[in-house]
Amino acid sequence: MQKSLVALSTIAALGLFACQPNTTDEAAANADSANTTSVSAEEMTDSQKQAYAMGASMGLFVSNRAEQQAQLGLTLDQEALKQGFNDGLADTLKFTPEQIQQIAQQGEEVLRAKQQEMAAQAAEKNIEAGLAYLEENGKREGVTTTESGLQYEVLTEGEGASPVATDTVKVHYRGTLLDGTEFDSSYKRGEPAEFPLNRVIAGWTEGVQLMKEGAKYRFHIPSELAYGQRSTGAITPNSTLIFDVELLEVVKPESEDAAE
C-alpha cells in the first residue's frame, strides 16, 4: 500500500511538471541546474538539494520497483520509463493525467495479482516441505513431539524456575527457516528479548513453558503453531520455523520484587 501511494505521488509530481508551462526563466533555471551533477553535496544550494531529493526519491522508488518486479518475473521497460519522465518534464505526455493514473493503478493491480499468485505457490510448497521435514525430524534421537505437533530437543538443561503462559520471560534466541535462512536473532542485536509468553506464537508459548531458567532448547515449529497463512519479512505463508531459545530469566512483576 505504501509503495502504491509512492507510485501515485510520483505520477502526481510528473503531472505537476506537465501542467506547468516551461517559461524562459524556467528554461534558464533548468540550464543552470544541468551542472548540478558536478556539484558536491556541500556546494549545493537549498533549492538544488530539494530538487535533488525529489529526483532521488523517484529514482529509489523506481529502483526498488524494478527489483520487486524482477523477483516476480515481471520486467520494467527502462526506456519507456525514461520517455514518460522526460515527456512529463517537457509537457508532451502521450496520455492525459487521468489516463496515466488509471494505467498506473492497473500496473499496481497486476503486481498485486502476481504477488498473490507467488504467495499461494509458496504457501503450498511450504506445507509440503514442512510436513516432510517434521516427519523425518521427529524420528531423530533426542527429538520429542508434543500432542500439538511441536517438536523440541534439549540442548542444555536448566535448573531454575519454569514459566507459565502469563509470565514475562527474558530470552536469547535465533530463528531460521528450513533452508537455514536466519530471519531474526537477539544474539545479533546484542541484547536479550523480554515479552509476555502469552503474546507470542503458539509454538513459543507452549515450548518455553517446558524449559527452566538456564536451559537452551531447539524448537521445530509447524506452521499452524507459528504464523500460519501470514507472512512477515523472510517468513512466507505456512512456513515451518526453527528456533534456538535460551531461557535466561522468568521476570517477576515489580510488586513481587518489592515484597521480597
DRENDO-1510 file (C-alpha; in Angstrom, 1 decimal, always signed):
<recs>
REC; n; res; u; v; w
REC; 1; MET; +0.0; +0.0; +0.0 .
REC; 2; GLN; +2.8; +2.4; +0.9 .
REC; 3; LYS; +4.6; +1.7; -2.4 .
REC; 4; SER; +1.4; +2.3; -4.3 .
REC; 5; LEU; +1.0; +5.7; -2.6 .
REC; 6; VAL; +4.6; +6.5; -3.5 .
REC; 7; ALA; +3.9; +5.5; -7.1 .
REC; 8; LEU; +0.8; +7.7; -7.3 .
REC; 9; SER; +2.8; +10.5; -5.7 .
REC; 10; THR; +5.5; +10.2; -8.3 .
REC; 11; ILE; +2.9; +10.3; -11.0 .
REC; 12; ALA; +1.3; +13.3; -9.4 .
REC; 13; ALA; +4.6; +15.0; -9.4 .
REC; 14; LEU; +5.1; +14.3; -13.0 .
REC; 15; GLY; +1.7; +15.6; -13.7 .
REC; 16; LEU; +2.6; +18.8; -12.0 .
REC; 17; PHE; +5.6; +19.1; -14.2 .
REC; 18; ALA; +3.4; +18.5; -17.2 .
REC; 19; CYS; +0.9; +21.1; -16.2 .
REC; 20; GLN; +3.4; +23.9; -15.6 .
REC; 21; PRO; +4.4; +25.9; -18.7 .
REC; 22; ASN; +8.1; +26.0; -19.4 .
REC; 23; THR; +8.8; +29.7; -19.4 .
REC; 24; THR; +12.0; +31.4; -20.5 .
REC; 25; ASP; +13.0; +31.9; -16.9 .
REC; 26; GLU; +12.4; +28.2; -16.1 .
REC; 27; ALA; +14.3; +27.2; -19.1 .
REC; 28; ALA; +17.3; +29.2; -17.9 .
REC; 29; ALA; +17.0; +27.7; -14.5 .
REC; 30; ASN; +16.9; +24.2; -16.0 .
REC; 31; ALA; +20.0; +25.0; -17.9 .
REC; 32; ASP; +21.8; +26.2; -14.8 .
REC; 33; SER; +20.7; +23.0; -12.9 .
REC; 34; ALA; +22.2; +20.8; -15.7 .
REC; 35; ASN; +25.5; +21.3; -13.9 .
REC; 36; THR; +24.2; +20.0; -10.6 .
REC; 37; THR; +25.7; +16.6; -11.1 .
REC; 38; SER; +29.2; +18.1; -10.9 .
REC; 39; VAL; +28.4; +19.9; -7.7 .
REC; 40; SER; +29.2; +18.2; -4.4 .
REC; 41; ALA; +26.5; +17.9; -1.7 .
REC; 42; GLU; +28.3; +20.6; +0.4 .
REC; 43; GLU; +28.2; +23.0; -2.6 .
REC; 44; MET; +24.5; +22.6; -3.4 .
REC; 45; THR; +22.1; +25.4; -2.7 .
REC; 46; ASP; +19.0; +24.6; -0.7 .
REC; 47; SER; +17.0; +24.7; -3.9 .
REC; 48; GLN; +19.3; +22.2; -5.6 .
REC; 49; LYS; +19.2; +19.9; -2.6 .
REC; 50; GLN; +15.4; +20.0; -2.6 .
REC; 51; ALA; +15.3; +19.2; -6.3 .
REC; 52; TYR; +17.9; +16.5; -5.9 .
REC; 53; ALA; +15.9; +14.9; -3.1 .
REC; 54; MET; +12.8; +14.8; -5.2 .
REC; 55; GLY; +14.7; +13.1; -8.1 .
REC; 56; ALA; +16.4; +10.8; -5.7 .
REC; 57; SER; +13.1; +9.7; -4.1 .
REC; 58; MET; +11.7; +8.9; -7.6 .
REC; 59; GLY; +14.9; +7.1; -8.6 .
REC; 60; LEU; +14.9; +5.0; -5.4 .
REC; 61; PHE; +11.2; +4.1; -5.9 .
REC; 62; VAL; +11.8; +3.0; -9.5 .
REC; 63; SER; +14.9; +1.0; -8.5 .
REC; 64; ASN; +13.0; -0.8; -5.7 .
REC; 65; ARG; +10.1; -1.3; -8.0 .
REC; 66; ALA; +12.3; -2.8; -10.8 .
REC; 67; GLU; +13.9; -5.2; -8.3 .
REC; 68; GLN; +10.5; -6.2; -6.9 .
REC; 69; GLN; +9.1; -6.8; -10.4 .
REC; 70; ALA; +12.2; -8.8; -11.4 .
REC; 71; GLN; +11.7; -11.1; -8.4 .
REC; 72; LEU; +8.1; -11.8; -9.6 .
REC; 73; GLY; +9.2; -12.4; -13.2 .
REC; 74; LEU; +7.9; -9.0; -14.4 .
REC; 75; THR; +10.1; -6.6; -16.4 .
REC; 76; LEU; +10.2; -2.9; -16.2 .
REC; 77; ASP; +10.8; -1.2; -19.5 .
REC; 78; GLN; +13.5; +1.3; -18.7 .
REC; 79; GLU; +13.3; +3.2; -22.0 .
REC; 80; ALA; +9.6; +3.7; -21.7 .
REC; 81; LEU; +10.0; +4.9; -18.2 .
REC; 82; LYS; +12.6; +7.4; -19.2 .
REC; 83; GLN; +10.4; +8.6; -22.1 .
REC; 84; GLY; +7.5; +9.1; -19.7 .
REC; 85; PHE; +9.6; +11.0; -17.3 .
REC; 86; ASN; +11.1; +13.3; -20.0 .
REC; 87; ASP; +7.6; +13.8; -21.6 .
REC; 88; GLY; +6.3; +14.8; -18.2 .
REC; 89; LEU; +9.0; +17.4; -17.8 .
REC; 90; ALA; +8.5; +18.7; -21.4 .
REC; 91; ASP; +4.7; +18.7; -21.2 .
REC; 92; THR; +4.4; +16.4; -24.1 .
REC; 93; LEU; +2.5; +13.5; -22.4 .
REC; 94; LYS; +1.1; +10.8; -24.7 .
REC; 95; PHE; -1.8; +10.3; -22.2 .
REC; 96; THR; -3.9; +12.6; -20.1 .
REC; 97; PRO; -3.1; +12.8; -16.3 .
REC; 98; GLU; -6.4; +10.8; -15.7 .
REC; 99; GLN; -5.3; +8.1; -18.1 .
REC; 100; ILE; -1.8; +8.0; -16.5 .
REC; 101; GLN; -3.4; +7.4; -13.1 .
REC; 102; GLN; -5.6; +4.7; -14.4 .
REC; 103; ILE; -2.7; +2.9; -16.2 .
REC; 104; ALA; -0.6; +3.2; -13.0 .
REC; 105; GLN; -3.4; +1.7; -11.0 .
REC; 106; GLN; -3.7; -1.2; -13.5 .
REC; 107; GLY; +0.0; -1.8; -13.0 .
REC; 108; GLU; -0.4; -2.0; -9.3 .
REC; 109; GLU; -3.3; -4.5; -9.7 .
REC; 110; VAL; -1.1; -6.6; -12.0 .
REC; 111; LEU; +1.7; -6.5; -9.4 .
REC; 112; ARG; -0.6; -7.5; -6.5 .
REC; 113; ALA; -2.1; -10.3; -8.5 .
REC; 114; LYS; +1.3; -11.7; -9.2 .
REC; 115; GLN; +2.3; -11.3; -5.6 .
REC; 116; GLN; -0.8; -13.2; -4.5 .
REC; 117; GLU; -0.1; -15.9; -7.1 .
REC; 118; MET; +3.5; -16.3; -5.9 .
REC; 119; ALA; +2.4; -16.3; -2.3 .
REC; 120; ALA; -0.1; -19.1; -3.0 .
REC; 121; GLN; +2.5; -21.2; -4.7 .
REC; 122; ALA; +5.0; -20.6; -1.9 .
REC; 123; ALA; +2.4; -21.5; +0.7 .
REC; 124; GLU; +1.6; -24.8; -1.0 .
REC; 125; LYS; +5.3; -25.7; -1.2 .
REC; 126; ASN; +5.9; -24.6; +2.4 .
REC; 127; ILE; +3.2; -27.0; +3.6 .
REC; 128; GLU; +4.7; -29.9; +1.7 .
REC; 129; ALA; +8.2; -29.1; +2.8 .
REC; 130; GLY; +7.2; -28.6; +6.4 .
REC; 131; LEU; +5.3; -31.9; +6.7 .
REC; 132; ALA; +8.2; -33.8; +5.1 .
REC; 133; TYR; +10.7; -32.1; +7.4 .
REC; 134; LEU; +8.8; -32.7; +10.6 .
REC; 135; GLU; +8.1; -36.3; +9.7 .
REC; 136; GLU; +11.8; -37.1; +9.3 .
REC; 137; ASN; +13.0; -34.8; +12.1 .
REC; 138; GLY; +10.6; -36.5; +14.6 .
REC; 139; LYS; +12.5; -39.8; +14.0 .
REC; 140; ARG; +15.8; -38.3; +15.2 .
REC; 141; GLU; +17.1; -39.3; +18.6 .
REC; 142; GLY; +16.6; -36.6; +21.2 .
REC; 143; VAL; +13.6; -35.0; +19.4 .
REC; 144; THR; +10.3; -35.0; +21.3 .
REC; 145; THR; +7.0; -34.4; +19.6 .
REC; 146; THR; +4.2; -33.0; +21.7 .
REC; 147; GLU; +0.4; -33.6; +21.2 .
REC; 148; SER; +0.1; -30.3; +19.3 .
REC; 149; GLY; +2.8; -31.3; +16.9 .
REC; 150; LEU; +5.5; -29.1; +18.3 .
REC; 151; GLN; +9.0; -30.7; +18.2 .
REC; 152; TYR; +11.8; -29.9; +20.6 .
REC; 153; GLU; +15.2; -31.1; +21.6 .
REC; 154; VAL; +17.1; -30.2; +24.8 .
REC; 155; LEU; +20.5; -28.6; +24.0 .
REC; 156; THR; +21.2; -27.6; +27.6 .
REC; 157; GLU; +19.2; -28.4; +30.7 .
REC; 158; GLY; +18.3; -25.6; +33.2 .
REC; 159; GLU; +17.9; -25.6; +36.9 .
REC; 160; GLY; +15.8; -22.5; +37.6 .
REC; 161; ALA; +12.1; -21.8; +37.5 .
REC; 162; SER; +9.8; -22.7; +34.7 .
REC; 163; PRO; +7.4; -20.0; +33.4 .
REC; 164; VAL; +3.6; -20.3; +32.9 .
REC; 165; ALA; +1.9; -18.7; +30.0 .
REC; 166; THR; +1.1; -15.5; +31.8 .
REC; 167; ASP; +4.7; -14.9; +32.8 .
REC; 168; THR; +7.1; -12.5; +31.2 .
REC; 169; VAL; +10.3; -14.1; +30.1 .
REC; 170; LYS; +13.8; -12.9; +29.2 .
REC; 171; VAL; +15.4; -14.9; +26.4 .
REC; 172; HIS; +18.1; -15.1; +23.8 .
REC; 173; TYR; +17.0; -16.7; +20.5 .
REC; 174; ARG; +17.8; -17.3; +16.9 .
REC; 175; GLY; +15.1; -18.1; +14.3 .
REC; 176; THR; +15.7; -19.8; +10.9 .
REC; 177; LEU; +13.7; -21.2; +8.0 .
REC; 178; LEU; +14.1; -24.8; +6.9 .
REC; 179; ASP; +16.8; -23.7; +4.3 .
REC; 180; GLY; +18.9; -22.2; +7.1 .
REC; 181; THR; +17.9; -18.6; +6.3 .
REC; 182; GLU; +18.1; -16.6; +9.6 .
REC; 183; PHE; +15.2; -14.2; +9.9 .
REC; 184; ASP; +15.7; -13.0; +13.5 .
REC; 185; SER; +18.3; -13.1; +16.2 .
REC; 186; SER; +18.5; -11.5; +19.6 .
REC; 187; TYR; +22.2; -12.5; +19.6 .
REC; 188; LYS; +22.9; -10.4; +16.6 .
REC; 189; ARG; +21.1; -7.4; +18.2 .
REC; 190; GLY; +23.4; -7.8; +21.2 .
REC; 191; GLU; +20.7; -7.9; +23.8 .
REC; 192; PRO; +18.1; -10.4; +25.0 .
REC; 193; ALA; +14.4; -10.0; +24.3 .
REC; 194; GLU; +11.7; -9.7; +27.0 .
REC; 195; PHE; +8.0; -10.3; +26.5 .
REC; 196; PRO; +4.8; -11.9; +28.0 .
REC; 197; LEU; +4.8; -15.5; +27.0 .
REC; 198; ASN; +1.1; -15.5; +26.0 .
REC; 199; ARG; +1.7; -12.8; +23.4 .
REC; 200; VAL; +3.9; -14.7; +21.0 .
REC; 201; ILE; +3.3; -17.5; +18.6 .
REC; 202; ALA; +1.7; -20.6; +20.0 .
REC; 203; GLY; +4.8; -22.8; +19.5 .
REC; 204; TRP; +6.7; -20.4; +21.7 .
REC; 205; THR; +4.0; -20.2; +24.4 .
REC; 206; GLU; +3.9; -24.0; +24.6 .
REC; 207; GLY; +7.6; -24.7; +24.2 .
REC; 208; VAL; +9.1; -22.2; +26.6 .
REC; 209; GLN; +6.9; -23.4; +29.4 .
REC; 210; LEU; +8.8; -26.7; +29.1 .
REC; 211; MET; +12.0; -25.0; +29.9 .
REC; 212; LYS; +13.7; -24.0; +33.2 .
REC; 213; GLU; +15.9; -20.9; +33.6 .
REC; 214; GLY; +19.3; -21.6; +32.2 .
REC; 215; ALA; +18.0; -24.1; +29.6 .
REC; 216; LYS; +18.6; -23.9; +25.9 .
REC; 217; TYR; +16.1; -25.8; +23.6 .
REC; 218; ARG; +15.7; -26.1; +19.9 .
REC; 219; PHE; +12.1; -25.9; +18.7 .
REC; 220; HIS; +10.8; -27.1; +15.4 .
REC; 221; ILE; +7.5; -25.3; +15.0 .
REC; 222; PRO; +4.8; -26.4; +12.5 .
REC; 223; SER; +3.3; -23.5; +10.5 .
REC; 224; GLU; -0.1; -23.8; +12.4 .
REC; 225; LEU; +1.8; -23.1; +15.7 .
REC; 226; ALA; +3.8; -20.3; +14.0 .
REC; 227; TYR; +2.5; -17.6; +11.6 .
REC; 228; GLY; +0.1; -19.8; +9.6 .
REC; 229; GLN; -1.1; -18.1; +6.5 .
REC; 230; ARG; +0.5; -14.8; +7.4 .
REC; 231; SER; +3.8; -13.6; +6.1 .
REC; 232; THR; +6.3; -11.3; +7.7 .
REC; 233; GLY; +9.7; -10.4; +6.4 .
REC; 234; ALA; +11.5; -13.5; +5.1 .
REC; 235; ILE; +8.8; -15.8; +6.6 .
REC; 236; THR; +6.3; -16.8; +3.8 .
REC; 237; PRO; +2.9; -18.3; +4.4 .
REC; 238; ASN; +2.7; -21.8; +6.0 .
REC; 239; SER; +6.4; -21.8; +6.9 .
REC; 240; THR; +7.8; -24.3; +9.4 .
REC; 241; LEU; +10.2; -22.5; +11.7 .
REC; 242; ILE; +13.2; -23.5; +13.8 .
REC; 243; PHE; +14.2; -21.6; +16.9 .
REC; 244; ASP; +17.1; -22.0; +19.3 .
REC; 245; VAL; +15.9; -20.5; +22.6 .
REC; 246; GLU; +17.8; -19.8; +25.7 .
REC; 247; LEU; +15.6; -19.0; +28.8 .
REC; 248; LEU; +17.6; -16.5; +30.8 .
REC; 249; GLU; +15.0; -15.5; +33.4 .
REC; 250; VAL; +11.4; -15.7; +34.3 .
REC; 251; VAL; +10.8; -12.0; +35.1 .
REC; 252; LYS; +8.9; -11.3; +38.3 .
REC; 253; PRO; +6.4; -8.5; +38.5 .
REC; 254; GLU; +7.7; -5.4; +40.3 .
REC; 255; SER; +5.2; -6.0; +43.1 .
REC; 256; GLU; +6.7; -9.4; +43.9 .
REC; 257; ASP; +10.2; -7.9; +43.8 .
REC; 258; ALA; +9.2; -5.2; +46.2 .
REC; 259; ALA; +7.6; -7.8; +48.5 .
REC; 260; GLU; +10.9; -9.7; +48.7 .
</recs>
